[in-house]
Every structure is written in C-alpha cells, then in structure tokens.
Amino acid sequence: MLYLLKNHLTETPSIEKIEAPLAMIRSEDYGISTAAELLDLYLYTDNDAPLMPLLIQIRNEIIEDLDQINSVKEIYGLMYWLLGDNGIDNRGESLEETADRLGEMDIENDTDRYSDIIFHLKDAVERLYDLELALE
C-alpha cells in the first residue's frame, strides 16, 4: 500500500491510498510506503503544519497492523510518537511498563482513558517479541 500525500507542502494537503509505483508520483506529491518513510517526514514536520493530521492518520493506520513492520526502530518510533501525541512520558520505562502504568491509572481513576493506547503498546510489545524470536 502506498499513501500518496498530494500537495504535501501546501496549506491544503490531501491523502490518497494507491497501488501505483512510485515513478508515477508528481514532484509536488510525496509517497509513503513504509513506517520509516512516515517517521522521516514526521521528524521534519511542525506539529501545527497542515500536513500533520494526515501523518497522524497514516500512523494510526500503520499501528493497526504492526505485523507489516519488520524494524524494531520503526515500532519504537511509532509508539513514542503515539505516546507524545497523548501527552504521555514513558519515564524511561519499557513499552510494557508504560502500558502497565497506564492501566493502573485507568483503574485508579475508574476510566478507560488509555485503553486504546494500552492495546497498541501491548501489540507493539508482542510484535517486538516476534521480531526477537525471528532473529534467533
């Protein structure tokens, strides 16, 4: 899957999912086919840029299927971005410890405020474990 960010440097960027090869992309557009490409663009995009909501949309879609990610760095990058967007500091904890802490906070406050984030963190931990097993 290729995410095509049309007019990505303008005030009105848009996103389109395509199956076409990268050679068909116009110079004013930007193609994203991997989490690494997404993270690279994210690092150079201001939080208040018109492009940021589209990057977040792509991140959220990628996070829904972490099995497509084969890089430990990319998984951590996506998770830390997700945590940062939600005002959560991992305090030097592992992703699993952060998920546990957020779960305890939900229990203490009798809320489900962090349930989606906890799910994604635990999914990331499972994917990291799978990648570690594949390297052995």
N, C-alpha and C positions, 0 to 999 in steps of 0.2 A: 504494500500500500504506500502510496506517495501522497503526502499532504502538500498541496500547492498553495503557497501564500501569494496571492495576487496583489500587486501594487504594495508590497510589504514596507516600502519606505515612505508611503504617503499617509495622509490623515485618515484614509478610508481603506485599509487593507481588508481583504476577504480571504476565505479559505475554501478550498475545493479538494476533495479526495479523487485521485485519478490513478489509473493503471498504466499511463503512458510512460515512455522512457524519458530520462532527464534531458535528452537532446531537444525535446520539444518545448522546453521552458524558455519563456521570454526573459530578457535581461532585467526587466522590472519586477519579475517574479522570483520566488525562492522556493526550491523544493526540499522537503524534509522526508527522508525515508527511514531514518534511524533515530534512536534516542540521542545518540552522540551529536548528530546534526542539530537536533532540537536544543540540546543543552548548550551547544556552542552559540547559537543565535540568542538564547535566553541570557547568556552572560553579557552580551553586548547590547541588550535592550533595556532601556529605562523602565522602571515599574509603572510609570504613568504614560508610557508610549501607547498609541492606539493599537499597536501590534500585540501587546502583552496579553490581552484577553484571548486572542487566538492561540498564542503559545500555551496558555494555561489549558485551553480546550484540547489541544493536541496532547499535552502532558497527561491530562486526565484520561484520554482515550488509550494512551500507551500503558498507563498504570493499570487499566482494567485487564490487560493481558500481558503480564510480566514474563510469560513463557517465551515471548518473542525476543526478550532481552538476553544476550549472552555475555554481558560485561558487568562485572562487579561494580566498576566505577559508575556506569550508567545507572544502575539500580540505586546506588547511594545518592547520586546526583539528583535523580527524580524524587527520591524520598526527602532529602534535605530541602529541596525546593518546595515540596508539598508542606513540610513542617513549617518552613519560613513563612509561606503564604498564610498559614493559620496562626501565626504568632507563637509558635511552639519552639522553645530552645531545647535541644536534645541534651544539653548539660554534659556533654562528653559520654553520654550513655550509648549503649548499643541500640540498634533499632528495636530489638526485642525488649530491652529495659525501658525504652521510651514508651512503647505500646503498653507495657505493664503499668507504668506510672500514670498514663492517661486513663487506663481502665480503672485504676484506683481513684483517680479524681472523679470520674463519672459515677462510681459507686458512692463516694463521699457526698457528692452533690445531688445524687439521685437523678442523674440526667443521662442522656445518650449523646451528648455534645460531640464526643470524639469517636463514636462508634465507626464511622466510615474511615477515619484516619487510622484507627487501630486495625481495622480489617486490612487496609493497604500495607501497613507496616508488617503485619504478620505474614501477609502474602509475600512481601519482599524478603523477609527472613527465610521463608520456605524456598523461594527461588534461589537465594544465595546459598542455601544448604545444597540444593540440587546442583548448582554450578560447582560447588566444592567437591561433591561426590564425583562429578564428571571428570574432574582433574586428577583424581586418584587412580 
